[in-house]
Amino acid sequence: MIELKTLEIETFRFIDITLFLPRWTCRMIVSTKAALVDESWDLSVLETKQIAAFQVMKPGKEGLLNGKITAMTSTAARLGIYIGMSGKEALLKVMHEKTETG
């Protein structure tokens, strides 16, 4: 089963996607500019697509938003995302960065 929900943080809207698979659950919070993913996702695939993606190892929506980033793509790093930043802080940084620069 797939669950899609709208998530609003400050003035930005995201899509909270949860995939309920037989043996585990995968979750990501995405926008047109970035992806915050749980440990289920392979960042190397997102790296090849040049997506600003960052990974948190805590389950659930609150875990993703409040947990600390443990890995990211080089695209995310170029935007100023770093290990230890919260997922929410990283999403907002990317959204503000892209808004300010175009």
Buried (B, 14 or more C-beta within 10 A) or exposed (E): EEEEEEBEBEEBEBBBBBEEEEEEBBBBBBBEBBBBBBBBBEBEEBBEEEBBBBBBEBBEBEBBBBBBBEBBBEBBEEBEBEEEBBBBBBBBBBBEBBEEEE
